[in-house]
Amino acid sequence: MRISNLKLGAAIGLVAGLAITLSWAAPAAAQTREVIVGTPGFTNVGGLEIITKAFEAETGIKVTVKGGGMDDIKKLATDGTADAVFLPADEMDQVKDAIKAGTRKRIGRSYQGLAVMKGAKVPDISTKEKFIAVLKTANRVMHSRCNGTPGGQGCTKTAYMLSSLFDLPEMAGVKHAPSPYGEGGDALARGEGRLPGPFRPHEDDGRAALLGFPAQIGYAELVRQLLGVELAKGHARTDWSRRPLLQEQLAYAADDVRYLPAIAAALGERLTAAGRRAWFDEESAALRDIALYRVEPAEAWRRLKGLERLDNAAFSAARALAAWRERRAMARNLPRGWVLPDAAIHQLAQSRPRTREQLSHADAVPPGTAARAADELIAAIAAAPDDAPPRDAVEAGRPDALQLRLEKALQKELSVIAGELEIQPEILATRRELAALARGARELPVLAGWRRSVVGERLLAVL
């Protein structure tokens, strides 16, 4: 399976009302040196950092961004906490009385991603009509479910948009179904349905890192280093909803994809020349393991870090809270961290509040979660068993002096190996794996597959 973000302006135009708007909630003081901006997650990851940095550079005024769910951001607008808020148009309508007249501005549209199975013909979805025609060829289109009102329990804004999309008359004949578990992409990974064709995203994922490029290298930098092409940056903040687009805007948008085949070919040639093609093939094959995308609530605690520092009672509570968070995230189709951050799980597991008043002192718990789910959190903690739970996947206790010396020696050897291979050390082994090695663990990624012969055996020799 591969994933791509496609700018479906025409297709998404079928869905009413995810125009995103920016409004000033209150007039700024004449000598303002800081602006408070409230934003939901989808705007925060959609370019807000670029906008705020440009604003700070131009005005010298510091911008502080406060995130949260739709209800949280609307509260920031109505209680006067924020100077400006980003919200979808229909959500902005609900707080219009708190918005200064004449300051509401439309800033863009939401683009949706398609996840499709590998191996089919690449579909043409360049127009609304072609997009609909392609959807009608699918045996079944999976999408995020919406159980309730938009932004409410069981229905995110995106889920509402997608569910509403298939209610339109133009979509008659499209066979579709909401995923019974989380996002549509998860459903696709489990084989519950197929979308019409594959896409070819940024094909360097994994390849560039195996060749020594920084793990988080951007597309523009890869184009520059591999192809010697400097991509234009002049339209990063273009309002793509405006028509007609200028020729230079079209060229800028085309640059997002025009160099992908050349990048894929260049990276492929380098992998082969370096003798690392098998590494990439093995990494890619591992990602097709459906078990990677299935998380049972009872096993969600295994994602948490730092459990080795908890006593048995706190560890048991952390397991219960992680299971509660997983179920709630699934039901609401939200990222886990939005429901309850890891830091909040640790704080609650150690304090184990029994009343709402006690829970109110847990400052790591998001205010919205504390207000809406305090009783559920208290009940989850109370239901955690008092006896010591199994800790087979947790590093038991703090490392002793010998383990610390071994970890340091392993880190030194890993740095040497990474230098010889001209590759980032974390691509070969993580610090957590090195710590586990020092404790005697052997069922680790660094001791499996290509990593064992390349780095694992040398690390074992250090021990």
N, C-alpha and C positions, 0 to 999 in steps of 0.2 A: 504494500500500500504506500502511496505517496500523497503528499499534501501540498496544496498550492493556494495562495491568496489571489483570486482573480478579481479585477475591477469590473464588476458586473453592473455598470451604471444603468443600462437599459433594462436589464432583468430585475434588478432591485427596485427600479422605478415602478414596478408593478405593485410594490407593497406600500401602503399608505403610511406616512408619518414617521420615518426615522430621520428626518432632517434634524441635524444637530445645531443647536443655537447657543450663543454666548450672550449672557446678559450681565450688566452691572447691577448688583443687588442694592447698592447704596452709593451715594456720591463720595468720592475720595476727598480727604482733607487736603487743604492747599499744600501742606508740607509733608505729605505722605512719603514715607521712605520704605514702606512694605505694603504689598498687596496680597490678600488672602484669596485664593482661588479654590472653589470646590468643584470636584469632577468625579463622575463615575469611572469605573475601570476602563471601559472601551475607549473613552476619550483620552485617558491618561496614557494609554499605550499607542495612541493613534497620531502622535506628533506634538503633543502638548509641550514636551521638553524643549523641542526646537523653538516653539513660539515663545515660551517663557524666557529662554536664554537670550533670544533676540530682543525681547522687551527690556530685560535687565540691562543689556549692553547699550541700548538706545537711550534709556531714561535714567539709569543708575538706581532704579527702584527695585528692591528685592521682592521676589515672588515666592510665596510659600503655598504649596499645593496640598490640599487636604482631600483625600480620596474616601470612597465609601459606596454604599448602595444608593439607589435612586432616592429612597426615603431620607437617607442621611444627608444627601446633597440638597434636597428640598428644604430640610430643616436648617441647613446652613444659610440658605437664602432667606427664610422667613424669620429666623431669630437674629439676623444681622451679623452673624459671625463672619460671613464671607463678603468680600468686595465684589466678586464676580463668580458666576457659576456656569458650568457647561451642563446642558441637559438636552435630551431629545425634545422635539417640539411639543409633543403632547404632554410631557412631564412639565415643561416650562409653563404651559397654559395653567397648570394647577397652582403655580406660585406667582402668577402675573401681577397680583396686587403688591408683591414685595419688590418688584422689579422697577427700576427707575425708567420713566417714560422715555422712549426714543433710543434706548441703549441695547435693545435686543437685536442681535445680528445672526443671520444664518452663516455657518462656517463650513458646512460640508455635508457629505452623505456617508452612509456606512457601506462598506464593501464586504461581501460575503465570500467565504472560501468553499471550495468543493473538494471532497476527498473521494477518490475513485480507485477502483481496483486496477492493478497493473496488468497490462497485456492486451487491452482492447484498443480500438481506434481512437485517436485524439479527436474529441468533438469540437465543432465550431459553434461557439456561443457568443459571437460578436454582436448579435442583435437580439432584441427581445423575441422576435419570431423564431430565430434559430435556437435560442435558449430553450424555448418551450418545446419546439420540435424534438430537440435532443432529449429532454426529460421524458417525452412520450415514448422514446425507444427503450427506456430502462424497464427491466422486469419489476423493479421496485426501488423507489427512492426513499432512503432513510433520512430522517431529520430529527433535530432535537424536539423533545416533547414539550407541550405546554398544557399544564393542568392548573388552570386558574387565570387570574387577570395578569396582564403584563407587569413584570417587576414584582409580582406577589409570590406567594409560596407556590412552588412548582412550575414557575414560568418566568424565565428571563426575557428581556426585551428581544434578544435574537431569536429565542424559541418562539415567541409570539409572532414575530415577523415571518418566520418560515412556515409556521402552522397556518397563518393567514394567507400566505402566498398561494397555497394549494386550494383555498376556498374561492379564488377568483374564477370567473367564467372561462377565461382563456386557458386555465389549467385543467379543464375537463378532459378526462382521458389519461391523465398522469396517474400512474399507480404509485401510491406513496403510503408511508406508515411512520408514525413517531417511534423513536427508539424506546423500548421498555426500560432502558438503563442508560441514563446520562446522554451525552452528546451523540449526534448521528455518526460521527467518525468512529466512536467506540463500537457502535452497532455494526458498521462496515467491517471493522477489524474482526468481529466475531462471526462474520459471514451471514448476517441476518438479511442483507440486501446488497444490491449493486447499483452504482450510479453509472451513467452511460459510457464513460471512457476515462482513460488515464490522463494525467497531465505531467509535465516535466518541470518540476520546480528547480530551485537553485541546486544544481546537481553536485555542488561541491560538498554538500553535507557529509561529513566524515572523511571525504577524500582529502580535502585541503589539510585537515588536522593531521592525517597520517603522513603528510609530506612536509610537516614542520611549520605550516602556517599557524598563526594564532587560532585558538579554538573558536573564538567569536569574531573572526574576520568578516568584514562586511562585503557586500556585493561590489560596490564601487571600488574598494581597495583591491579586490581580486581581479577585477577587470583591468585596473591600472598595472598591477604587478605581472599578470599573465599575458595581457594583450597590448600593454603600452597605451591604453586609451584612457583619457581623462573624461569622466562623465560630467555633463553639465549639472549644475546645482541650482540654477536660477528659478526653477519652478517647484521647489520643494513644498511651498505653501500655496500652490494654485488651488482655486476653487474649481474642482473638476466637474461640478454640477452645471457650470455655466456653459452655454452654447452660443455660437459655434466656438470650438477650440481653435486656437491659433496654430499655425503650422509648427512653430517651435515647441508648443505644448505637446502636440502629437509626437514629435520626434523625441521629446523628453520621456514620454510614457513608453514609447517603443524601445527606448534604451534599456528599460527594465527587463526586457526579454531577448532582445536581438543578439546579445552576446552569450547567452546560455549555452548554445551548442558548442561554440568555440571554447568556452570555459570547461565544459564537460570533456571535450576532446583533449585539451591541454593537460588537464588533471589526470585523465586516463593514461595518456602517454607517459607522464611523469611517474605514475604508480607502476607501470610496467617496467620502465627503465630502472626504477629503484628496487624492483623485486618485491613490491608491496601490494600488487593487485590481489593476491590471495588474502591479504589482511582485510582489504575493503570488502571482498566478497563474503568473508566470514562475518564481518560486522553487520553487513546488510542482511545476511541470512538469519542472524540472531534476532533482528528486529521484526521478523515475520512470525515470531513465537507469540501466539495470541495470549498466552498467559501473562505477558508483559502488560497487557491492557485490561486485565481483569483484576479488580481489587475487591476482595471480600471485606466487609466492614470489620469482621473479627481479626483480620490480618493487617489492618491499616496501621497499627502501631509500629510495624516494622519500618515504616517510612521515617519515623521520628529519630532525631539524633539526640545524643546526650542522655539516653535512658540509663546508662551505666552509673550515673551520678545519683540516681534515685534509690531510696530504700524500697522495700517490697510493697508497702502500702501505697506509696506514691506511684510506683511502677504500675501497680494494679489499676489505680485511678487513671493513669495516663492511657492505658490500654482501653479502658471504658470510654474515655473522652474521645480518643481517636476513632473508635467505632461509631460513636454518636455523630461526630463530625462527618464521617464518610457517608453515613445514611442521610444526613441532612443535605450534604452537598449533592448527592445523587438525586434526592427528591426535588431540590430547587435548581438543579442544573447549574451549580455555581462552583468556581474554584475552591478548593479546600481552605486556602488561606483567607478567603473572603468570609467564610463561615466562622472559622476560629483559627487564628495563627498558631504556629507551633509554640511560640513563646507563651501564649495564653494557656495551652494545654499543660506546659511545664508548671506554670504559676498555679493553676487550679489543682493540679495533681499534688503539689506540695502543700498547699494551704487547705485543700479539701473543704470548702465552705459548706455549711449546712443550712444557711438561711440566705435570703435575698440581700440582707444588709451586709453579711459577710462577703458575699460574692461581689458586691458593689466596690469593694476595696481592691479587686483584681484589675489593675489598670491596663493589663495587656489584653483584656477581653474587649472587643469592639462594642461601643455603646449600644448599637442597634441589636447586636446579639444578646447582650446583657438584658436589654429591655424586653425582647421578644421570647427569649429562650432560657431565662434564669431558672425556672422550675425544672426544665428538662436537663439542664446542666447539673443541677443539684441532685436530681434523681439518678442521673448516670453515675455520678461519683458515689452516691449512697449504695448503688447496686453493685459496685465493684467488690469482688471477694476480698476478704481480709487476709486469706492465706497467701503464701508466696506463689505467684504464677510462674510458669516456665520461662526461663530467660535464655533459651538456647541461642537466640540470634542477637543477644545483647552482650556487649563487653562488660563482664562482671567486675565491678570495682575499678579503682584507679590503678594505672600502671605502676609497678614497682620500679626500683632503680635499675634493675637489669633490663626490664622491658623498655624503659626510656633510652638506655644506651643502645639497645638493639634497633629501636626505631630510628635513632639518629644515624646509626651505621647504614641502615637500609635506605634512608633518605639520601645519604651521601652517595651510595652506590647507584641509586636510581638517577641522580643528577649526572653521574659519569656516563651511564648508559644513554641517557637522553641526549647528552652532548655529542656522543659518538654517532648517534642516529640523526642528530639535528632535528629533534622532535620535542614537543612540549612534554615535560615529565608527567603531567596529569593524564595525558593520553595513554601512557603506559600503565600507570598504577596510581591510585588515589592515596592520600594520607591515611584514610580509614583502612584501606587494605594493608598498608605497611604496619599499622598498629595491630591489626588482626594477625598478621604474619608473626610479629614479635611475641604475641600471646600464644602462638602455636596453632592457629587456624590454618587449614590447608584447602578448604573448599572455597576458593576465591577466583575471581576473573583473571587476576594476574598469573595464576597457575593453570590456566586453561587455554586451549587453542593456540594461536600464533604467539600470544604473549608469553606462554610458558617457555618456549625455546628462545625467544628474543630477549626476555628480561627475567622471567620467573626463576629459571635455573640459577642465574647469577645472584639473585636475591637470596635464594635458599642457601647458596654457598656462604653467604655472609653469616648466616645463623650457625 
